């Protein structure tokens, strides 16, 4: 891994599966995107105040509001990718078709609200899809430069905790939705069974922490909040580390250029835990709706 964007390669930090900066082994387009994200994020947070970064300036391709910080970072990434003729699926611009067999599925700033507010929990995250199959992923913690990288079929130092049961697990969850009785019931059922619950508000970073073994699982409690850009990287990172990714309602996480398509993603330390967590969430959601 490189110590900084474009720096010389160094060993994984302490053998813990994460490194610093952009890995030299990464696909050139993936590396260029991550380097541009780090540089643009650093410049944006240094040059603009919180209100300016948080200002809504447009609607993204998924129909949700776009903050200025999202635009500043995404524009820098797309400029850097102009030298790499890959297709791009990105949160704000959407689908950019260059007729390539390779597609970069990316979230330039995951945790935009955190980033704009000065909460140091946001990430650049992207996955490479080759002929529709996710083969490589990189997530970079924008405030620290810590990064997680994996390529399918290549041995990875990433290792999940290996936990196989929800009882006693540490679980990150998206915020509860009290106005949605089914989702609220699902959230509280997991909170009741787990040993610890965290809400970090950055799905990509939370997925990377599962792959690292720092937490046992991360999930959207049946709210269908996740877009592909939120969970694509976790498919590669978690599986490379011995974990698994599921959808609460059993939908496959596959390449789709329609950013209005949603999932309730589950990223877990093992297939057993992923299946149990998805089942608990689904059953509690259905019971809550009926109640």
N, C-alpha and C positions, 0 to 999 in steps of 0.2 A: 504494500500500500504506500502511497506517497504521503509525505508529511504535510504537504499543502497541495493545492490544485496545481498540477504541472510539475510537482517536485519529484525528487528521486524516490524510488520504491523503498519501503521499509517493511519489517516484519509486522504481523498482526500484533496489536497491543496486548502484551501479556498472554498471548495464546488464547484470548477470550473470544475470538471470532470477529472482533470489530477492529477497524483501523482508523487512520486519520487522513482526511482529505479524499482525493479521488484515486482509486486503485489503478495502477499501471496496466493491469490485466484486462481492464474493462474494454468493451467495444468502443472504438473511437467516437462514435456518435453519442454514446451514453456518457463517456468521459467528458466530451465537450459540453454537453448539456449540464452536467453536474458542476463543472468548473464555472460555467457562466452563471449558474444559479447562486453559487457561493459568492462570487464577486458582486453580482447585482444586489443580492440581499444585504451584503455588508455595506455597499454604497448607499442603498435606499434607507437603511436604518440609521446611517450616520448623517445623511443629508436632509431627512424629513422628520417632522414631529409626528406624534402618534395620531393626531387628528387627520393629518394629510395622508398618512399611510392607510388609515381605516376608511377614508372617504370612498363611497360607492360610486364608481365611474361608468359602469356598464352592467349588462347581464351576460353571464358566461354561456357557453354552448350547452350547458346542462340546465339553463334557465334560472340559476341562482345568482344573487348579486356578486359582482366582481369588485374587490377592493383595489385601490391604487397599488398597493404592494404586490398584488397578484400580477397586475399589468407590467409593472416595472421589471419584475423577475422573468415573467414569461417572454416579454419582448426581447430581453437580452439572450434568453435561451434560443429562441427561434432565429435570431441573427447569427448566433454561433453555429446553429445547425444548417445554415444555408450552404455550408461547405460539405455537408454530409447528406447525400440524396436518399434519405430514408423517409418513410411515411411517419407522420406524427399524429398522435391522438392526445390532446392536451386540454386541461380543464376549461380554459377561457376561450381559446380559439376553436377548439373542437378538432375535426378531422382535416388533416393536410395530406393530400394524396400525391405522392411522387412516383407512383407506379413501381415501388420497390417490393421485394419479397420480405423486407424487414420493416417492422413498425415499432416506434418508440411510444409506449403508453406512459404518460408522465403527469405528475402533479407538481407544478413548479414550487408552490408553497402550500404544503399541507399544514393546517393549523394557522390559517391566515389571521384569524381573530387574535390568537395568541401573539403572533409576530407583530401585528399592528399595535397591540397593547403593551408590548415590551415583556410579555411572559416568554421566557426562553425555551419554548417547546414548539418548534416548527421544523419541518423537514422538506427537502427536495426528495422526490421518489420517482423511480421509473423502472419499467420492465421492457425488455426487448422481446418481441414476438417474431419468430421466423416461420413464415407460411402459416401464421395463425396460432403457433404454439409458443408459449412463454418459455424462454430459454436462459435468460440472464436478468439480473435485477440489481439495483443499487439504491440505497436510501442513505441520505446524508443529513445529519442533524445540523441545521443551518447555524445555530448559535455557537456550536462548539467545533464543528468539522468532523466529529466522530462519524464513521461510515460503516455500512454493512453491505457486502457484495457477495454474490454467488452466481455460478453458472451451472446449469443443469448438466449432470454427468461428470462434473469436476469435483474432486474431494474438497470439502469445505471445513474450516475450523469452527464454523458455527455449530452449536449444539443447544437444543432446547433443554428444558429441565427434565424432560422425560415423564412428567406427571401424567397419569392415566385416568384420574378420577377428579370430579369437581369438588368433592368433599375435601376441605383443607387447601384448596388451590388459591393462588393469588390471581385475580382476574381484573383486567381493565375493561371498562364498558363505556359506550357512548352515554351521554346524559339521559336520565329517565324522562319520559314524556307523559306527565300526569293527565294531559288532555286526551291521550290515547289509552284507554283502559287496558286493552290487550297488551300493548307494549310496556305499560307501567307494571302490570302483573308479572310479565316476563323478567323485567329488570329486577324487581324485588325478590323474585324466586331465586335468581342466581345470587343476589346479594345475601340472601338467607343461608344458602348452602356453602358459599365460598368462605375462605378464611379471611380474605382481604379483597377490597374493591378499590380501584383507582379510576379517576376520570381525568385524563390528560388532554382530551380534545385534539388529538392528532393521530388519526388512524394509522398512517404509514409508520410513524415512529413507534407506536404501540405494537404494531406487527413485527417490527425489527427487534424490539425488546423480547418478544416471544421467541424469535429465532435465536437470540443470544442466550436465552435461558434466564433472563432477569425477571420475567414474569411467566406465569403458566399459560395464560390465554388472554385473548382480546376478542370482544364481540360487540356487534350492534344488536341490541335487544329487540329484534323483530320490528324495526321501524323502517326498513328498506331505505336507509340513508346512503349506503355505500354506492358510489359510482365505480366503474372499472378502474379509474385512476387511483382510487383509494386503496384498492386491495390487490392489484395486479402484481406489484413487487413482492407482496407477502406470499403469493403462490410459489414463487421461486425460492425466496429466502427461507420460508418455513419448511418446505419439503427438503431443501438441501441440508437443513439442520435436524431432520428427523421428525418434524412436525407435520401438520396437515391444515388445509383450508377447506371450510365448508360454507354453505349458505343455509340459514335457518330453515328455509322452505325447500331445500333440496335442489336448487337450481345450480347448474354448473357455472363456474367462473371462467368464461371464455372470451376471446377477443370479439368485441362488437363496437363498431364505430358510432353507435347511437349513445350519446352520453346521458340521455334521459332514462336509460335502462338502469334499474337499481337492484341491489342485493342487500341482504342482511348478513354480512360476512362474519365468520368465526375463524380465528387463527389460533391454533392450539398446539401444545407441546407434543401431542401424540394424536394418532387417528382415533384412539379410544376416547380421549378427552374431547376432541372436536365433535365426535358423534354424540356423546352424552350432552355436551353443552347445547348443541343445536336442538336435540330432542327436548331438553328441559325448557329452553326458550320457546320452542314451537308449542309445546303442550300448555305452558303457562299463558302464552299469548291467546291461544284458542279458548282456554277456560275463562280468561279475563274478558274476552269479547262476549262470551255467552252470559257471563255474570252481570 
